[in-house]
Amino acid sequence: MSRLRDVREALSQRVYAMAPHEMLPRERDLAEELGVSRTSLRQWLRELTEAGLIYSVRGKGTFVSDRRISKGTGLTSFTEDMVERGMHPATTVLNVRQALAEGSIAEEFSLAPGSLLHCIDRLRTADGAPMCIEQVHLPAEYFPGLLREDLSGSLYDIMRRQYGVEVVFARQHVRAVAPTAAQARLLQVSRNAPLLEVCRIGFDPRHRAIERAVTTYRGDRYDFFMTIRRDA
Ligand code: 16G
């Protein structure tokens, strides 16, 4: 990664570490802190403003926006969600392995107990800031060789491009959870911070369950919204 990119990430990480509506240091101080020219800093501040991460108040200064991600009911991937918001997604693969489908997971996939599953754990970040941890199970028979792919990008892209398979509808449930010690460390939150866990079972056009993803989001960075209607 280039030095400029490093500094740009350092700036957005600094913004993410601040509270909503907190004021950024003065330009001169911030440029000095990051070791960059004021011209470069100004350009990055402009980019962050365009991405909605910060805002300026005339005569007062620059402040951190309340930048919670508002996620609707559209079936999108993490990468699509971040790119749509002008953010730079990145992924750390924490663990990949194969497991045997047992109990409720075998039932969710309508697989015989003992069938092989791929299991992928990843940490997802946006502009260098941790957003969620994702554990995905997929039936190995639909995705032979998947664990040899580079999983640090979009999984949905690989599923589409390499296997011609797409999640077209999904069942999801959301619940609040407290972080485990490992989750708190990876997401950079305290053990008391609430997290939102979304479990998605994704189906292909033939109604085959092809993905079970448990995504654990930082509760201070995500809102979920939905439109509901009274039955006629
Ligand atoms: C989202 C999905 C998850 C999917 C992932 C793929 C939710 C609640 N979950 O996180 O099911 O595996 O996107 O993202 O939206 P990717 O294509 O960027 O790897």
py3Dmol code that shows the C-alpha trace and the ligand (Angstrom):
import py3Dmol

protein = """\
ATOM      1  CA  MET A   1       0.000   0.000   0.000  1.00  0.00           C
ATOM      2  CA  SER A   2       1.400   3.412  -0.903  1.00  0.00           C
ATOM      3  CA  ARG A   3       2.267   5.951   1.753  1.00  0.00           C
ATOM      4  CA  LEU A   4      -0.429   8.320   0.494  1.00  0.00           C
ATOM      5  CA  ARG A   5      -3.021   5.586   0.770  1.00  0.00           C
ATOM      6  CA  ASP A   6      -1.749   4.838   4.313  1.00  0.00           C
ATOM      7  CA  VAL A   7      -2.221   8.434   5.355  1.00  0.00           C
ATOM      8  CA  ARG A   8      -5.650   8.606   3.744  1.00  0.00           C
ATOM      9  CA  GLU A   9      -6.671   5.495   5.700  1.00  0.00           C
ATOM     10  CA  ALA A  10      -5.127   6.930   8.869  1.00  0.00           C
ATOM     11  CA  LEU A  11      -7.325   9.990   8.445  1.00  0.00           C
ATOM     12  CA  SER A  12     -10.540   8.050   7.959  1.00  0.00           C
ATOM     13  CA  GLN A  13      -9.647   5.743  10.858  1.00  0.00           C
ATOM     14  CA  ARG A  14      -9.130   8.800  13.023  1.00  0.00           C
ATOM     15  CA  VAL A  15     -12.547  10.102  11.979  1.00  0.00           C
ATOM     16  CA  TYR A  16     -14.119   6.722  12.747  1.00  0.00           C
ATOM     17  CA  ALA A  17     -12.530   6.702  16.206  1.00  0.00           C
ATOM     18  CA  MET A  18     -14.254  10.027  17.029  1.00  0.00           C
ATOM     19  CA  ALA A  19     -17.791  10.483  18.307  1.00  0.00           C
ATOM     20  CA  PRO A  20     -20.561  11.799  16.032  1.00  0.00           C
ATOM     21  CA  HIS A  21     -20.577  15.619  15.940  1.00  0.00           C
ATOM     22  CA  GLU A  22     -17.130  15.860  17.566  1.00  0.00           C
ATOM     23  CA  MET A  23     -14.962  18.601  16.062  1.00  0.00           C
ATOM     24  CA  LEU A  24     -11.845  17.664  14.092  1.00  0.00           C
ATOM     25  CA  PRO A  25      -8.547  19.332  15.073  1.00  0.00           C
ATOM     26  CA  ARG A  26      -7.595  22.454  13.127  1.00  0.00           C
ATOM     27  CA  GLU A  27      -6.260  21.790   9.633  1.00  0.00           C
ATOM     28  CA  ARG A  28      -2.729  22.829  10.542  1.00  0.00           C
ATOM     29  CA  ASP A  29      -2.619  20.499  13.573  1.00  0.00           C
ATOM     30  CA  LEU A  30      -4.169  17.597  11.684  1.00  0.00           C
ATOM     31  CA  ALA A  31      -1.726  17.971   8.761  1.00  0.00           C
ATOM     32  CA  GLU A  32       1.149  17.973  11.243  1.00  0.00           C
ATOM     33  CA  GLU A  33      -0.216  14.964  13.120  1.00  0.00           C
ATOM     34  CA  LEU A  34      -0.534  12.944   9.889  1.00  0.00           C
ATOM     35  CA  GLY A  35       2.716  14.284   8.423  1.00  0.00           C
ATOM     36  CA  VAL A  36       1.137  15.549   5.177  1.00  0.00           C
ATOM     37  CA  SER A  37       0.819  18.869   3.388  1.00  0.00           C
ATOM     38  CA  ARG A  38      -2.266  20.972   4.015  1.00  0.00           C
ATOM     39  CA  THR A  39      -3.111  20.726   0.303  1.00  0.00           C
ATOM     40  CA  SER A  40      -3.275  16.903   0.416  1.00  0.00           C
ATOM     41  CA  LEU A  41      -5.174  17.024   3.682  1.00  0.00           C
ATOM     42  CA  ARG A  42      -7.724  19.430   2.208  1.00  0.00           C
ATOM     43  CA  GLN A  43      -8.306  17.114  -0.732  1.00  0.00           C
ATOM     44  CA  TRP A  44      -8.933  14.121   1.561  1.00  0.00           C
ATOM     45  CA  LEU A  45     -11.203  16.177   3.760  1.00  0.00           C
ATOM     46  CA  ARG A  46     -13.172  17.026   0.632  1.00  0.00           C
ATOM     47  CA  GLU A  47     -13.451  13.317  -0.213  1.00  0.00           C
ATOM     48  CA  LEU A  48     -14.623  12.498   3.298  1.00  0.00           C
ATOM     49  CA  THR A  49     -17.189  15.296   3.050  1.00  0.00           C
ATOM     50  CA  GLU A  50     -18.458  13.908  -0.249  1.00  0.00           C
ATOM     51  CA  ALA A  51     -18.680  10.442   1.318  1.00  0.00           C
ATOM     52  CA  GLY A  52     -20.785  11.986   4.113  1.00  0.00           C
ATOM     53  CA  LEU A  53     -18.305  11.134   6.886  1.00  0.00           C
ATOM     54  CA  ILE A  54     -17.692  14.737   7.953  1.00  0.00           C
ATOM     55  CA  TYR A  55     -19.394  18.109   7.534  1.00  0.00           C
ATOM     56  CA  SER A  56     -18.310  21.718   7.974  1.00  0.00           C
ATOM     57  CA  VAL A  57     -20.072  24.519   9.764  1.00  0.00           C
ATOM     58  CA  ARG A  58     -19.079  27.966   8.530  1.00  0.00           C
ATOM     59  CA  GLY A  59     -16.997  29.858  11.077  1.00  0.00           C
ATOM     60  CA  LYS A  60     -16.948  26.896  13.480  1.00  0.00           C
ATOM     61  CA  GLY A  61     -15.016  23.990  12.004  1.00  0.00           C
ATOM     62  CA  THR A  62     -15.302  20.480  10.637  1.00  0.00           C
ATOM     63  CA  PHE A  63     -17.293  17.849  12.489  1.00  0.00           C
ATOM     64  CA  VAL A  64     -17.763  14.100  12.365  1.00  0.00           C
ATOM     65  CA  SER A  65     -21.113  13.046  10.849  1.00  0.00           C
ATOM     66  CA  ASP A  66     -23.362  10.544  12.505  1.00  0.00           C
ATOM     67  CA  ARG A  67     -22.313   7.982   9.931  1.00  0.00           C
ATOM     68  CA  ARG A  68     -24.310   4.945  10.816  1.00  0.00           C
ATOM     69  CA  ILE A  69     -24.929   2.731   7.830  1.00  0.00           C
ATOM     70  CA  SER A  70     -28.625   2.568   7.168  1.00  0.00           C
ATOM     71  CA  LYS A  71     -29.332  -0.801   5.599  1.00  0.00           C
ATOM     72  CA  GLY A  72     -32.662  -1.477   3.935  1.00  0.00           C
ATOM     73  CA  THR A  73     -34.297  -4.702   2.872  1.00  0.00           C
ATOM     74  CA  GLY A  74     -32.644  -4.947  -0.557  1.00  0.00           C
ATOM     75  CA  LEU A  75     -30.587  -8.085  -1.076  1.00  0.00           C
ATOM     76  CA  THR A  76     -27.082  -6.656  -1.281  1.00  0.00           C
ATOM     77  CA  SER A  77     -23.569  -7.735  -0.361  1.00  0.00           C
ATOM     78  CA  PHE A  78     -21.197  -6.027   2.039  1.00  0.00           C
ATOM     79  CA  THR A  79     -19.045  -4.870  -0.877  1.00  0.00           C
ATOM     80  CA  GLU A  80     -22.052  -3.406  -2.725  1.00  0.00           C
ATOM     81  CA  ASP A  81     -23.251  -1.645   0.452  1.00  0.00           C
ATOM     82  CA  MET A  82     -19.893   0.033   1.020  1.00  0.00           C
ATOM     83  CA  VAL A  83     -19.180   0.949  -2.597  1.00  0.00           C
ATOM     84  CA  GLU A  84     -22.654   2.486  -2.920  1.00  0.00           C
ATOM     85  CA  ARG A  85     -21.740   4.793  -0.025  1.00  0.00           C
ATOM     86  CA  GLY A  86     -18.397   5.802  -1.556  1.00  0.00           C
ATOM     87  CA  MET A  87     -16.478   3.770   1.032  1.00  0.00           C
ATOM     88  CA  HIS A  88     -13.550   1.454   0.429  1.00  0.00           C
ATOM     89  CA  PRO A  89     -14.321  -2.116   1.581  1.00  0.00           C
ATOM     90  CA  ALA A  90     -11.558  -4.480   2.669  1.00  0.00           C
ATOM     91  CA  THR A  91     -11.561  -7.941   4.187  1.00  0.00           C
ATOM     92  CA  THR A  92      -9.280  -9.940   6.429  1.00  0.00           C
ATOM     93  CA  VAL A  93      -9.785 -13.682   6.111  1.00  0.00           C
ATOM     94  CA  LEU A  94      -9.644 -14.968   9.682  1.00  0.00           C
ATOM     95  CA  ASN A  95     -10.171 -18.669   9.115  1.00  0.00           C
ATOM     96  CA  VAL A  96     -11.289 -21.098   6.407  1.00  0.00           C
ATOM     97  CA  ARG A  97     -12.084 -24.747   6.995  1.00  0.00           C
ATOM     98  CA  GLN A  98     -14.425 -27.568   6.071  1.00  0.00           C
ATOM     99  CA  ALA A  99     -16.990 -28.929   8.473  1.00  0.00           C
ATOM    100  CA  LEU A 100     -19.645 -31.616   8.435  1.00  0.00           C
ATOM    101  CA  ALA A 101     -23.256 -30.406   8.323  1.00  0.00           C
ATOM    102  CA  GLU A 102     -25.035 -31.379  11.529  1.00  0.00           C
ATOM    103  CA  GLY A 103     -28.396 -30.680  13.185  1.00  0.00           C
ATOM    104  CA  SER A 104     -30.089 -27.384  12.349  1.00  0.00           C
ATOM    105  CA  ILE A 105     -27.453 -26.306   9.810  1.00  0.00           C
ATOM    106  CA  ALA A 106     -27.957 -29.523   7.805  1.00  0.00           C
ATOM    107  CA  GLU A 107     -31.730 -28.916   7.975  1.00  0.00           C
ATOM    108  CA  GLU A 108     -31.412 -25.289   6.834  1.00  0.00           C
ATOM    109  CA  PHE A 109     -29.502 -26.438   3.766  1.00  0.00           C
ATOM    110  CA  SER A 110     -31.731 -29.507   3.302  1.00  0.00           C
ATOM    111  CA  LEU A 111     -28.523 -31.570   3.287  1.00  0.00           C
ATOM    112  CA  ALA A 112     -28.002 -35.043   4.657  1.00  0.00           C
ATOM    113  CA  PRO A 113     -26.176 -34.916   8.004  1.00  0.00           C
ATOM    114  CA  GLY A 114     -22.463 -35.444   7.390  1.00  0.00           C
ATOM    115  CA  SER A 115     -22.423 -33.492   4.075  1.00  0.00           C
ATOM    116  CA  LEU A 116     -19.402 -31.269   3.624  1.00  0.00           C
ATOM    117  CA  LEU A 117     -19.637 -27.506   4.196  1.00  0.00           C
ATOM    118  CA  HIS A 118     -17.142 -24.728   3.537  1.00  0.00           C
ATOM    119  CA  CYS A 119     -16.814 -22.389   6.472  1.00  0.00           C
ATOM    120  CA  ILE A 120     -15.278 -18.929   6.079  1.00  0.00           C
ATOM    121  CA  ASP A 121     -14.687 -16.359   8.844  1.00  0.00           C
ATOM    122  CA  ARG A 122     -13.856 -12.827   7.751  1.00  0.00           C
ATOM    123  CA  LEU A 123     -13.464  -9.371   9.251  1.00  0.00           C
ATOM    124  CA  ARG A 124     -14.933  -6.667   7.023  1.00  0.00           C
ATOM    125  CA  THR A 125     -13.740  -3.072   7.159  1.00  0.00           C
ATOM    126  CA  ALA A 126     -14.713   0.153   5.422  1.00  0.00           C
ATOM    127  CA  ASP A 127     -12.075   2.853   4.915  1.00  0.00           C
ATOM    128  CA  GLY A 128      -9.921   0.914   7.368  1.00  0.00           C
ATOM    129  CA  ALA A 129     -12.535   0.859  10.158  1.00  0.00           C
ATOM    130  CA  PRO A 130     -14.008  -2.463  11.349  1.00  0.00           C
ATOM    131  CA  MET A 131     -17.708  -2.843  10.491  1.00  0.00           C
ATOM    132  CA  CYS A 132     -18.585  -6.498  11.003  1.00  0.00           C
ATOM    133  CA  ILE A 133     -17.394 -10.061  11.381  1.00  0.00           C
ATOM    134  CA  GLU A 134     -18.920 -12.598   9.059  1.00  0.00           C
ATOM    135  CA  GLN A 135     -19.102 -16.367   9.350  1.00  0.00           C
ATOM    136  CA  VAL A 136     -20.384 -18.023   6.185  1.00  0.00           C
ATOM    137  CA  HIS A 137     -21.242 -21.684   5.586  1.00  0.00           C
ATOM    138  CA  LEU A 138     -21.775 -22.954   2.039  1.00  0.00           C
ATOM    139  CA  PRO A 139     -22.442 -26.502   0.791  1.00  0.00           C
ATOM    140  CA  ALA A 140     -19.120 -27.760  -0.624  1.00  0.00           C
ATOM    141  CA  GLU A 141     -20.893 -29.682  -3.416  1.00  0.00           C
ATOM    142  CA  TYR A 142     -22.109 -26.414  -5.029  1.00  0.00           C
ATOM    143  CA  PHE A 143     -18.741 -24.634  -4.709  1.00  0.00           C
ATOM    144  CA  PRO A 144     -15.892 -27.103  -5.353  1.00  0.00           C
ATOM    145  CA  GLY A 145     -12.487 -25.528  -4.748  1.00  0.00           C
ATOM    146  CA  LEU A 146     -13.948 -22.351  -3.230  1.00  0.00           C
ATOM    147  CA  LEU A 147     -11.524 -22.327  -0.310  1.00  0.00           C
ATOM    148  CA  ARG A 148      -8.601 -22.038  -2.739  1.00  0.00           C
ATOM    149  CA  GLU A 149     -10.006 -18.761  -4.126  1.00  0.00           C
ATOM    150  CA  ASP A 150      -8.872 -15.364  -2.898  1.00  0.00           C
ATOM    151  CA  LEU A 151     -11.614 -14.625  -0.365  1.00  0.00           C
ATOM    152  CA  SER A 152     -10.422 -11.131   0.513  1.00  0.00           C
ATOM    153  CA  GLY A 153     -12.833  -9.563  -1.996  1.00  0.00           C
ATOM    154  CA  SER A 154     -16.519 -10.103  -2.675  1.00  0.00           C
ATOM    155  CA  LEU A 155     -17.792 -13.620  -2.018  1.00  0.00           C
ATOM    156  CA  TYR A 156     -20.963 -12.901  -4.022  1.00  0.00           C
ATOM    157  CA  ASP A 157     -18.760 -11.957  -6.991  1.00  0.00           C
ATOM    158  CA  ILE A 158     -16.891 -15.267  -6.795  1.00  0.00           C
ATOM    159  CA  MET A 159     -20.159 -17.198  -6.480  1.00  0.00           C
ATOM    160  CA  ARG A 160     -21.487 -15.452  -9.586  1.00  0.00           C
ATOM    161  CA  ARG A 161     -18.366 -15.423 -11.734  1.00  0.00           C
ATOM    162  CA  GLN A 162     -16.787 -18.762 -10.854  1.00  0.00           C
ATOM    163  CA  TYR A 163     -19.850 -20.860 -10.136  1.00  0.00           C
ATOM    164  CA  GLY A 164     -22.695 -19.073 -11.965  1.00  0.00           C
ATOM    165  CA  VAL A 165     -24.701 -19.091  -8.726  1.00  0.00           C
ATOM    166  CA  GLU A 166     -26.523 -16.124  -7.258  1.00  0.00           C
ATOM    167  CA  VAL A 167     -28.427 -15.511  -4.041  1.00  0.00           C
ATOM    168  CA  VAL A 168     -31.744 -14.089  -5.275  1.00  0.00           C
ATOM    169  CA  PHE A 169     -33.784 -14.189  -2.091  1.00  0.00           C
ATOM    170  CA  ALA A 170     -33.017 -14.738   1.552  1.00  0.00           C
ATOM    171  CA  ARG A 171     -34.537 -15.211   4.984  1.00  0.00           C
ATOM    172  CA  GLN A 172     -32.962 -13.140   7.703  1.00  0.00           C
ATOM    173  CA  HIS A 173     -33.333 -12.553  11.383  1.00  0.00           C
ATOM    174  CA  VAL A 174     -31.712  -9.884  13.499  1.00  0.00           C
ATOM    175  CA  ARG A 175     -30.898 -10.006  17.192  1.00  0.00           C
ATOM    176  CA  ALA A 176     -28.789  -8.065  19.666  1.00  0.00           C
ATOM    177  CA  VAL A 177     -25.738  -9.806  21.081  1.00  0.00           C
ATOM    178  CA  ALA A 178     -22.877  -8.899  23.413  1.00  0.00           C
ATOM    179  CA  PRO A 179     -19.377  -9.301  21.999  1.00  0.00           C
ATOM    180  CA  THR A 180     -17.171 -12.226  22.875  1.00  0.00           C
ATOM    181  CA  ALA A 181     -13.613 -11.228  23.826  1.00  0.00           C
ATOM    182  CA  ALA A 182     -12.408 -12.054  20.294  1.00  0.00           C
ATOM    183  CA  GLN A 183     -15.232 -10.077  18.632  1.00  0.00           C
ATOM    184  CA  ALA A 184     -14.559  -7.055  20.885  1.00  0.00           C
ATOM    185  CA  ARG A 185     -10.881  -7.129  19.933  1.00  0.00           C
ATOM    186  CA  LEU A 186     -11.535  -7.474  16.183  1.00  0.00           C
ATOM    187  CA  LEU A 187     -14.303  -4.881  16.061  1.00  0.00           C
ATOM    188  CA  GLN A 188     -12.408  -2.551  18.432  1.00  0.00           C
ATOM    189  CA  VAL A 189     -15.265  -2.145  20.892  1.00  0.00           C
ATOM    190  CA  SER A 190     -15.613  -2.718  24.629  1.00  0.00           C
ATOM    191  CA  ARG A 191     -17.155  -5.916  26.003  1.00  0.00           C
ATOM    192  CA  ASN A 192     -20.275  -3.849  26.906  1.00  0.00           C
ATOM    193  CA  ALA A 193     -20.910  -2.481  23.425  1.00  0.00           C
ATOM    194  CA  PRO A 194     -24.043  -3.903  21.786  1.00  0.00           C
ATOM    195  CA  LEU A 195     -23.669  -5.728  18.475  1.00  0.00           C
ATOM    196  CA  LEU A 196     -26.318  -6.604  15.904  1.00  0.00           C
ATOM    197  CA  GLU A 197     -26.238 -10.128  14.585  1.00  0.00           C
ATOM    198  CA  VAL A 198     -27.966 -10.874  11.290  1.00  0.00           C
ATOM    199  CA  CYS A 199     -28.355 -14.463  10.194  1.00  0.00           C
ATOM    200  CA  ARG A 200     -29.086 -14.826   6.474  1.00  0.00           C
ATOM    201  CA  ILE A 201     -30.065 -18.009   4.677  1.00  0.00           C
ATOM    202  CA  GLY A 202     -29.639 -17.215   0.989  1.00  0.00           C
ATOM    203  CA  PHE A 203     -31.374 -19.135  -1.819  1.00  0.00           C
ATOM    204  CA  ASP A 204     -30.656 -19.413  -5.536  1.00  0.00           C
ATOM    205  CA  PRO A 205     -33.372 -19.172  -8.261  1.00  0.00           C
ATOM    206  CA  ARG A 206     -34.011 -22.936  -7.874  1.00  0.00           C
ATOM    207  CA  HIS A 207     -34.824 -22.343  -4.194  1.00  0.00           C
ATOM    208  CA  ARG A 208     -31.722 -24.204  -3.057  1.00  0.00           C
ATOM    209  CA  ALA A 209     -30.232 -22.810   0.174  1.00  0.00           C
ATOM    210  CA  ILE A 210     -26.697 -21.916  -0.883  1.00  0.00           C
ATOM    211  CA  GLU A 211     -25.430 -19.664   1.901  1.00  0.00           C
ATOM    212  CA  ARG A 212     -25.813 -19.314   5.650  1.00  0.00           C
ATOM    213  CA  ALA A 213     -24.127 -16.130   6.813  1.00  0.00           C
ATOM    214  CA  VAL A 214     -23.973 -14.839  10.371  1.00  0.00           C
ATOM    215  CA  THR A 215     -22.880 -11.222  10.223  1.00  0.00           C
ATOM    216  CA  THR A 216     -22.128  -9.452  13.488  1.00  0.00           C
ATOM    217  CA  TYR A 217     -22.188  -5.685  13.056  1.00  0.00           C
ATOM    218  CA  ARG A 218     -20.953  -2.966  15.372  1.00  0.00           C
ATOM    219  CA  GLY A 219     -24.197  -1.673  16.882  1.00  0.00           C
ATOM    220  CA  ASP A 220     -23.004   1.937  16.665  1.00  0.00           C
ATOM    221  CA  ARG A 221     -22.414   1.701  12.918  1.00  0.00           C
ATOM    222  CA  TYR A 222     -25.566   0.034  11.595  1.00  0.00           C
ATOM    223  CA  ASP A 223     -29.293   0.717  11.455  1.00  0.00           C
ATOM    224  CA  PHE A 224     -31.711  -1.631   9.730  1.00  0.00           C
ATOM    225  CA  PHE A 225     -34.909  -0.280   8.313  1.00  0.00           C
ATOM    226  CA  MET A 226     -37.898  -1.915   6.656  1.00  0.00           C
ATOM    227  CA  THR A 227     -41.271  -0.997   5.222  1.00  0.00           C
ATOM    228  CA  ILE A 228     -44.149  -2.844   6.842  1.00  0.00           C
ATOM    229  CA  ARG A 229     -47.796  -2.966   5.881  1.00  0.00           C
ATOM    230  CA  ARG A 230     -51.001  -3.932   7.683  1.00  0.00           C
ATOM    231  CA  ASP A 231     -52.638  -6.999   6.116  1.00  0.00           C
ATOM    232  CA  ALA A 232     -55.737  -6.056   4.072  1.00  0.00           C
TER     233      ALA A 232
END
"""
ligand_1 = """\
19
16G
C -23.555 -9.370 3.341
C -24.561 -10.487 3.586
C -23.890 -11.844 3.622
C -23.029 -12.062 2.399
C -22.050 -10.925 2.223
C -21.312 -11.062 0.910
C -26.114 -9.281 5.062
C -26.877 -9.293 6.343
N -25.300 -10.304 4.834
O -22.754 -9.162 4.452
O -24.911 -12.810 3.644
O -22.290 -13.267 2.514
O -22.759 -9.679 2.205
O -20.504 -9.915 0.770
O -26.266 -8.358 4.285
P -19.323 -9.815 -0.253
O -19.842 -10.210 -1.578
O -18.871 -8.413 -0.163
O -18.251 -10.785 0.233
"""
view = py3Dmol.view(width=600, height=400)
view.addModel(protein, "pdb")
view.setStyle({"model": 0}, {"cartoon": {"style": "trace"}})
view.addModel(ligand_1, "xyz")
view.setStyle({"model": 1}, {"stick": {}})
view.zoomTo()
view.show()
